Amino acid sequence: MPEGDVLRRTATRLDDALAGRVLVRAELRWPSAAGVDLMGRTVLGTRPYGKHLFTRFDDGRTLHTHLRMDGMWRVAATGTPRAAGRATEIRAVLATDRWTALGRLLGMLDVVPTRDERRLIDHLGPDVLADELDLDEILRRWRAQGATPAAEVLLDQRVAAGLGTIFCAESLFALRLWPWTPADQVEDPARLYVVARRLMQRSVLSGRPDSRVHGRLRRPCTRCGTPIAVAPARRPPMERPVFYCPRCQARPGAA
């Protein structure tokens, strides 16, 4: 599933193409929004929050989208074959006279009054990539998780929004933490989020995450050479396994 860094880059791409411009074509191929008319509206901009995107218009409405596992937004020059958007997996088309944004395989789409955006994300924790990281609130939510494994807490969007399996694994690896360390035994959880934020910011700028452990199953650890393993998912919110080094991130007390 795309993580907060991808959403930041996507929002920037949409802003570059659409912000400040009038829509000459608008199609929302979603049952609950099929009758919504955005033609002629000026796009004010797109703002990310965690794994959510909010595209705002000058009439006080917002298009809310979520990429889920396979979704993406792509931009093509208006009038070109790539901008036609005829494929069945296209869920949304927003076009100006110059650029067309195509929402492919979006996992969530609705249109709400801009003033009501917050109710869609009220259940989420602070955005890890917000201009100012609200560590106090994140730590308050972390402490409420008790002995829940650290990896599960990092993936829980109700604690902090935007982290997924990549940056969960990379931040745990950076601090040599066993993924199943109980949250209430992690000495400095604030540092975990600061590290995750720094890694994600680097990915926003570079265009891709710098993976030292994620996706490297059975390949040698970049620190010690031990084959990378995975911590199996046990229950939601851990929908996917977390990669780790059995030596660098050994279970506390293990021989």
C-alpha positions in Angstrom: 0.0 0.0 0.0 1.4 3.5 -0.9 2.7 5.3 2.2 2.8 8.9 3.2 5.8 9.7 1.0 4.0 8.6 -2.1 0.9 10.6 -1.1 3.1 13.7 -0.7 4.6 13.3 -4.2 1.2 12.6 -5.6 -0.3 15.8 -4.1 2.6 17.8 -5.6 2.1 16.2 -9.0 -1.6 17.0 -8.9 -1.0 20.6 -7.8 1.5 21.1 -10.6 -1.1 19.9 -13.1 -4.3 21.3 -11.7 -4.0 23.9 -9.0 -5.4 27.3 -10.0 -6.9 26.0 -13.2 -10.5 25.4 -14.4 -11.7 21.9 -15.1 -12.8 21.4 -18.7 -13.5 17.7 -18.1 -14.5 15.9 -14.9 -15.6 12.3 -14.6 -16.1 10.5 -11.3 -16.6 6.8 -12.1 -17.8 5.8 -8.6 -21.3 4.8 -7.7 -21.9 7.2 -4.9 -20.3 10.1 -6.9 -21.3 9.4 -10.4 -23.8 12.3 -10.5 -21.4 14.9 -9.0 -20.7 17.7 -11.5 -17.3 19.4 -11.1 -17.1 20.9 -14.6 -16.1 24.5 -14.6 -14.7 24.4 -11.1 -11.3 25.8 -10.3 -9.0 23.5 -8.4 -7.6 25.2 -5.3 -5.1 22.5 -4.6 -4.5 19.0 -3.2 -3.4 18.3 0.3 -2.4 14.9 1.7 -3.0 13.6 5.2 -1.4 10.2 6.0 -2.6 8.0 3.2 -5.5 10.3 2.2 -5.8 13.0 -0.5 -8.0 16.0 -0.5 -8.5 17.9 -3.7 -10.3 21.2 -3.0 -12.4 23.3 -5.4 -13.5 26.9 -5.4 -17.2 26.1 -4.7 -16.5 24.7 -1.2 -16.3 21.0 -2.1 -13.5 18.5 -1.8 -12.7 15.3 -3.7 -11.4 12.8 -1.1 -9.5 9.8 -2.5 -7.5 7.0 -1.0 -5.1 4.8 -3.0 -5.6 1.6 -0.9 -3.3 -1.1 -2.2 -3.0 -0.5 -6.0 -4.4 3.0 -6.6 -2.4 5.9 -8.2 -2.9 9.2 -9.9 -1.1 9.8 -13.2 -0.9 13.0 -15.3 -1.0 13.2 -19.1 -1.2 16.1 -21.5 -4.8 16.9 -22.4 -5.7 15.7 -25.8 -3.2 12.9 -26.1 -4.1 9.2 -26.2 -2.8 8.8 -22.6 -5.3 11.3 -21.4 -8.3 9.6 -22.9 -8.9 7.6 -19.7 -11.0 4.9 -21.4 -9.6 1.9 -19.4 -12.0 0.3 -17.0 -9.7 0.8 -14.0 -9.8 4.6 -14.3 -12.0 5.8 -11.4 -11.6 9.6 -11.9 -10.7 12.1 -14.6 -9.9 15.7 -13.8 -8.7 17.8 -16.8 -7.7 21.3 -17.5 -7.0 22.6 -21.0 -3.4 21.6 -20.5 -3.2 18.6 -18.2 -5.4 15.6 -17.4 -5.2 13.7 -14.0 -6.3 10.1 -14.1 -7.1 8.2 -10.9 -6.4 4.6 -11.5 -7.7 1.8 -9.2 -8.5 4.2 -6.5 -9.7 2.4 -3.3 -11.9 5.2 -2.0 -13.6 8.2 -3.5 -16.2 10.7 -2.3 -17.1 14.3 -2.5 -17.7 16.3 0.6 -18.1 19.9 1.8 -14.5 21.2 2.4 -15.6 22.1 5.9 -16.3 18.4 6.6 -13.0 17.0 5.6 -11.9 16.6 9.1 -14.6 14.1 10.0 -13.2 11.7 7.4 -9.8 11.5 9.3 -10.9 12.2 12.9 -10.1 8.6 13.8 -6.5 8.9 12.6 -3.4 10.0 14.5 -1.2 12.9 13.6 0.3 12.9 10.1 4.0 11.8 10.3 4.8 14.2 7.5 2.9 17.2 8.7 4.7 20.5 8.7 5.0 20.2 12.5 5.1 16.7 13.9 2.8 16.4 16.9 4.9 14.0 18.9 3.0 14.6 22.2 -0.2 13.3 20.7 1.5 10.4 19.0 3.2 9.4 22.2 -0.1 9.7 24.1 -1.7 7.3 21.6 1.4 5.0 21.7 1.2 4.7 25.5 -2.4 3.6 25.3 -1.3 0.5 23.3 0.2 -1.1 26.3 2.1 -4.3 25.4 1.0 -4.4 21.7 4.1 -5.2 19.5 5.9 -2.1 18.3 5.6 -3.1 14.7 1.8 -3.2 15.0 1.6 0.1 16.7 3.8 1.7 14.0 1.3 0.4 11.4 -1.7 1.5 13.3 -3.0 4.7 11.5 -5.0 5.6 14.7 -1.6 6.2 16.4 0.2 8.1 13.6 -1.0 8.4 10.0 1.1 7.7 6.9 3.4 4.8 8.0 3.2 1.5 6.2 5.3 -1.7 6.1 8.3 -0.1 4.4 9.0 2.7 6.9 7.8 0.6 9.8 10.6 -2.0 8.9 13.2 0.7 8.1 12.7 2.7 11.3 12.8 -0.5 13.5 16.0 -1.6 11.6 17.6 1.8 12.1 17.1 1.5 15.9 17.9 -2.2 16.0 14.5 -3.0 17.5 12.9 -6.5 17.4 9.5 -5.9 15.6 7.6 -7.7 18.4 9.1 -5.7 21.2 6.1 -4.7 23.4 5.3 -1.0 23.0 5.6 -0.3 26.7 9.1 -1.7 26.7 10.4 0.6 23.9 12.7 3.0 25.6 12.3 5.9 23.2 9.3 5.6 21.0 9.6 9.3 20.0 12.9 8.5 18.3 11.2 5.8 16.2 8.8 8.4 14.7 11.5 11.0 14.3 13.6 8.4 12.3 10.6 7.3 10.3 9.8 10.9 9.5 13.3 11.6 8.3 13.4 8.5 6.1 10.1 9.4 4.6 11.1 13.0 4.0 14.2 11.7 2.2 12.0 9.5 0.0 9.8 12.4 -0.9 12.8 14.3 -2.2 14.5 11.4 -3.9 11.4 9.8 -5.4 12.0 6.4 -3.8 12.6 4.9 -0.4 16.1 3.9 0.6 15.5 0.3 1.6 18.0 -1.4 3.8 15.8 -4.2 5.0 12.3 -4.0 3.5 11.8 -6.4 0.5 15.2 -8.0 1.1 14.0 -11.5 2.2 17.0 -13.9 2.5 19.4 -11.3 1.2 22.3 -10.4 3.5 21.8 -7.7 6.1 23.6 -4.5 5.0 25.1 -4.3 8.6 26.0 -7.9 9.5 25.4 -10.2 6.6 22.7 -12.2 8.3 19.9 -13.2 5.9 16.9 -10.9 6.2 13.7 -12.6 7.6 10.1 -11.5 8.0 8.0 -11.0 11.1 4.7 -12.6 10.2 1.5 -10.7 10.4 -0.5 -11.7 13.4 -3.6 -9.6 13.3 -4.9 -6.2 12.0 -3.5 -3.5 11.6 -0.6 -5.8 10.5 -1.9 -6.8 7.1 1.5 -7.6 5.7 4.8 -9.0 7.2 7.6 -6.7 8.4 11.2 -7.4 7.3 13.9 -7.5 9.9 17.4 -8.8 10.6 17.4 -11.6 13.1 20.8 -10.6 14.4 20.7 -6.8 14.4 17.2 -6.9 15.7 17.4 -9.9 17.9 14.6 -10.6 20.5 15.7 -9.1 23.8 17.2 -11.8 26.0 17.7 -14.2 23.1 20.9 -16.2 23.2 
